[in-house]
């Protein structure tokens, strides 16, 4: 679980930074899409080792799939 939290934090940091002051800092963040997509992929790979409670895995995978689709629209 700690690994998933670490990955989520790494996703959150550039998003928070770029959204400050009406997205004024967005141009300063390099390769945001690629970075977030890589981190989401790492999250998918970390799921089996992070938790083995049957129902949570598919739900989280579905949410990650939705996030990946949103990021690809950027």
C-alpha atoms as an extended CHARMM CRD file, in Angstrom:
* protein
*
        74  EXT
         1         1  UNK       CA              0.0000000000        0.0000000000        0.0000000000  PROA      1               0.0000000000
         2         2  UNK       CA              2.8860000000        2.3420000000        0.7820000000  PROA      2               0.0000000000
         3         3  UNK       CA              4.1450000000        2.0130000000       -2.7980000000  PROA      3               0.0000000000
         4         4  UNK       CA              0.7420000000        3.0630000000       -4.1680000000  PROA      4               0.0000000000
         5         5  UNK       CA              0.6470000000        6.0960000000       -1.8890000000  PROA      5               0.0000000000
         6         6  UNK       CA              4.1520000000        7.0450000000       -3.0220000000  PROA      6               0.0000000000
         7         7  UNK       CA              3.1050000000        6.8220000000       -6.6760000000  PROA      7               0.0000000000
         8         8  UNK       CA             -0.0370000000        8.8700000000       -6.0520000000  PROA      8               0.0000000000
         9         9  UNK       CA              2.0640000000       11.5340000000       -4.3460000000  PROA      9               0.0000000000
        10        10  UNK       CA              4.3790000000       11.6450000000       -7.3560000000  PROA      10              0.0000000000
        11        11  UNK       CA              1.3510000000       12.1430000000       -9.6110000000  PROA      11              0.0000000000
        12        12  UNK       CA             -0.1380000000       14.8020000000       -7.3510000000  PROA      12              0.0000000000
        13        13  UNK       CA              2.9560000000       17.0030000000       -7.0510000000  PROA      13              0.0000000000
        14        14  UNK       CA              3.2700000000       18.1890000000      -10.6670000000  PROA      14              0.0000000000
        15        15  UNK       CA             -0.5030000000       18.5440000000      -10.9670000000  PROA      15              0.0000000000
        16        16  UNK       CA             -0.6970000000       20.7930000000       -7.9170000000  PROA      16              0.0000000000
        17        17  UNK       CA              2.3020000000       22.8330000000       -9.0230000000  PROA      17              0.0000000000
        18        18  UNK       CA              1.0020000000       23.3370000000      -12.5640000000  PROA      18              0.0000000000
        19        19  UNK       CA             -2.4780000000       24.3170000000      -11.3740000000  PROA      19              0.0000000000
        20        20  UNK       CA             -1.3260000000       27.1640000000       -9.1210000000  PROA      20              0.0000000000
        21        21  UNK       CA             -2.3190000000       30.7090000000      -10.0190000000  PROA      21              0.0000000000
        22        22  UNK       CA             -4.7880000000       29.6790000000      -12.7070000000  PROA      22              0.0000000000
        23        23  UNK       CA             -2.4230000000       27.1550000000      -14.3580000000  PROA      23              0.0000000000
        24        24  UNK       CA              0.2600000000       29.8020000000      -14.7430000000  PROA      24              0.0000000000
        25        25  UNK       CA              2.9590000000       27.1990000000      -14.0170000000  PROA      25              0.0000000000
        26        26  UNK       CA              1.7110000000       24.5950000000      -16.5070000000  PROA      26              0.0000000000
        27        27  UNK       CA              4.2750000000       25.5420000000      -19.1900000000  PROA      27              0.0000000000
        28        28  UNK       CA              7.0520000000       24.9590000000      -16.6460000000  PROA      28              0.0000000000
        29        29  UNK       CA              6.1430000000       21.2900000000      -16.1690000000  PROA      29              0.0000000000
        30        30  UNK       CA              7.9540000000       19.2060000000      -18.7710000000  PROA      30              0.0000000000
        31        31  UNK       CA              6.4600000000       15.9890000000      -20.1530000000  PROA      31              0.0000000000
        32        32  UNK       CA              3.4760000000       16.0160000000      -17.8000000000  PROA      32              0.0000000000
        33        33  UNK       CA              1.4890000000       13.5190000000      -19.8690000000  PROA      33              0.0000000000
        34        34  UNK       CA              4.3850000000       11.0650000000      -20.1830000000  PROA      34              0.0000000000
        35        35  UNK       CA              5.2570000000       11.3780000000      -16.4970000000  PROA      35              0.0000000000
        36        36  UNK       CA              1.6940000000       10.7470000000      -15.3180000000  PROA      36              0.0000000000
        37        37  UNK       CA              1.2210000000        7.8720000000      -17.7810000000  PROA      37              0.0000000000
        38        38  UNK       CA              4.4550000000        6.2250000000      -16.5690000000  PROA      38              0.0000000000
        39        39  UNK       CA              3.3950000000        6.5740000000      -12.9590000000  PROA      39              0.0000000000
        40        40  UNK       CA             -0.0610000000        5.1510000000      -13.6820000000  PROA      40              0.0000000000
        41        41  UNK       CA              1.5700000000        2.1860000000      -15.4110000000  PROA      41              0.0000000000
        42        42  UNK       CA              3.7990000000        1.6580000000      -12.3670000000  PROA      42              0.0000000000
        43        43  UNK       CA              0.6790000000        1.7620000000      -10.2450000000  PROA      43              0.0000000000
        44        44  UNK       CA             -0.9500000000       -0.9520000000      -12.3220000000  PROA      44              0.0000000000
        45        45  UNK       CA              2.1200000000       -3.1480000000      -11.9350000000  PROA      45              0.0000000000
        46        46  UNK       CA              2.2410000000       -2.4970000000       -8.1970000000  PROA      46              0.0000000000
        47        47  UNK       CA             -1.3620000000       -3.5210000000       -7.5760000000  PROA      47              0.0000000000
        48        48  UNK       CA             -0.9410000000       -7.2860000000       -7.2480000000  PROA      48              0.0000000000
        49        49  UNK       CA              1.7880000000       -6.9070000000       -4.6380000000  PROA      49              0.0000000000
        50        50  UNK       CA              0.0860000000       -4.0140000000       -2.8620000000  PROA      50              0.0000000000
        51        51  UNK       CA             -3.1390000000       -5.6900000000       -1.9120000000  PROA      51              0.0000000000
        52        52  UNK       CA             -4.7720000000       -9.0350000000       -2.3870000000  PROA      52              0.0000000000
        53        53  UNK       CA             -8.3190000000       -8.2810000000       -1.2970000000  PROA      53              0.0000000000
        54        54  UNK       CA            -10.2260000000       -9.5660000000       -4.3090000000  PROA      54              0.0000000000
        55        55  UNK       CA            -12.6100000000       -6.7010000000       -5.0870000000  PROA      55              0.0000000000
        56        56  UNK       CA            -10.3050000000       -3.7140000000       -4.6280000000  PROA      56              0.0000000000
        57        57  UNK       CA             -7.9290000000       -4.7280000000       -7.4330000000  PROA      57              0.0000000000
        58        58  UNK       CA            -10.4500000000       -4.5670000000      -10.2980000000  PROA      58              0.0000000000
        59        59  UNK       CA            -11.9740000000       -1.3370000000       -8.9720000000  PROA      59              0.0000000000
        60        60  UNK       CA             -8.5890000000        0.3620000000       -8.7250000000  PROA      60              0.0000000000
        61        61  UNK       CA             -7.6010000000       -0.9560000000      -12.1640000000  PROA      61              0.0000000000
        62        62  UNK       CA            -10.7780000000        0.5430000000      -13.6000000000  PROA      62              0.0000000000
        63        63  UNK       CA            -10.0160000000        3.9010000000      -12.0010000000  PROA      63              0.0000000000
        64        64  UNK       CA             -6.4560000000        3.8470000000      -13.3420000000  PROA      64              0.0000000000
        65        65  UNK       CA             -7.8050000000        3.0670000000      -16.8290000000  PROA      65              0.0000000000
        66        66  UNK       CA            -10.1110000000        6.0940000000      -16.5780000000  PROA      66              0.0000000000
        67        67  UNK       CA             -7.2390000000        8.3090000000      -15.4170000000  PROA      67              0.0000000000
        68        68  UNK       CA             -5.0770000000        7.1320000000      -18.3110000000  PROA      68              0.0000000000
        69        69  UNK       CA             -7.8610000000        7.9740000000      -20.7670000000  PROA      69              0.0000000000
        70        70  UNK       CA             -8.1960000000       11.4610000000      -19.2560000000  PROA      70              0.0000000000
        71        71  UNK       CA             -4.4510000000       12.0910000000      -19.3830000000  PROA      71              0.0000000000
        72        72  UNK       CA             -4.2940000000       11.0430000000      -23.0310000000  PROA      72              0.0000000000
        73        73  UNK       CA             -6.7890000000       13.8160000000      -23.8310000000  PROA      73              0.0000000000
        74        74  UNK       CA             -4.3970000000       16.5230000000      -22.5780000000  PROA      74              0.0000000000
